[in-house]
Amino acid sequence: QDPFVSLDQEGVGELIRIAVERGRKTRPGIKLGICGEHGGDPASIGFCEKAGLDYVSCSPFRVPIARLAAAQAAVRESASSSAMGGA
């Protein structure tokens, strides 16, 4: 996949997970997100949901698919949490 369109979830993704963990440990209420083309890529949006980011931002023409992908990721996360006995 093109790294300028979709996040490298193993390499860059690990750095994002580390940043989220350390950022929230230092400042629990911090808002974290990404912007740019990655914010409009459905696979990247799903990853961001799992990684604990609060938002994604993308170019206007990608907003419809980004909104759909974000909603799908939230539903998957909620269903997964419910199946595991979470909230």
C-alpha positions in Angstrom: 0.0 0.0 0.0 1.0 3.6 -0.6 2.4 5.0 2.7 1.3 8.4 1.6 -2.3 7.3 1.6 -2.6 4.5 4.2 -0.7 4.3 7.5 2.0 1.7 7.9 0.3 0.1 10.9 3.3 -1.9 12.0 6.0 0.8 11.9 4.3 4.2 12.1 1.4 2.5 14.0 3.7 1.4 16.8 4.9 5.0 17.1 1.3 6.2 17.3 0.4 3.7 20.0 3.5 4.7 22.0 2.6 8.4 21.6 -1.0 7.8 22.7 0.1 5.8 25.8 2.8 8.2 26.9 0.7 11.3 26.1 -2.3 10.1 28.1 0.0 9.0 31.0 1.4 12.5 31.2 -1.9 14.4 30.4 -5.0 12.2 30.6 -7.3 14.6 29.0 -5.2 15.4 25.9 -7.0 15.2 22.6 -5.0 13.3 20.0 -5.6 12.9 16.2 -4.2 12.8 12.8 -4.8 15.0 9.7 -4.1 14.7 6.1 -4.7 12.0 3.6 -4.4 9.3 6.3 -7.4 10.8 8.0 -9.6 9.9 5.0 -8.3 6.3 4.5 -10.8 3.8 5.9 -8.1 1.4 7.0 -6.2 4.2 8.7 -9.4 5.4 10.4 -10.0 1.9 11.8 -6.5 1.8 13.1 -6.8 5.2 14.7 -10.0 4.1 16.5 -8.2 1.0 17.9 -5.1 3.1 18.9 -7.3 5.5 20.9 -7.0 8.6 18.8 -9.9 11.1 19.4 -10.3 12.4 15.8 -9.1 12.3 12.2 -9.1 15.2 9.8 -9.0 15.0 6.0 -9.5 16.9 2.8 -13.2 17.8 2.0 -13.7 15.3 -0.8 -12.8 12.5 1.5 -15.1 13.5 4.3 -18.1 11.2 3.3 -16.1 8.0 3.2 -14.1 9.1 6.3 -17.4 9.6 8.3 -18.7 6.2 7.2 -15.4 4.5 8.0 -15.3 6.2 11.5 -18.8 5.1 12.2 -18.0 1.5 11.1 -14.9 1.5 13.3 -16.8 2.8 16.3 -19.5 0.1 15.9 -16.9 -2.6 15.5 -15.1 -1.4 18.7 -18.4 -1.2 20.6 -19.4 -4.7 19.5 -16.0 -6.1 20.4 -16.1 -4.4 23.8 -19.6 -5.8 24.4 -18.6 -9.3 23.4 -15.7 -9.2 25.8 -17.9 -8.2 28.7 -17.1 -4.4 28.5 -19.4 -1.5 28.5 
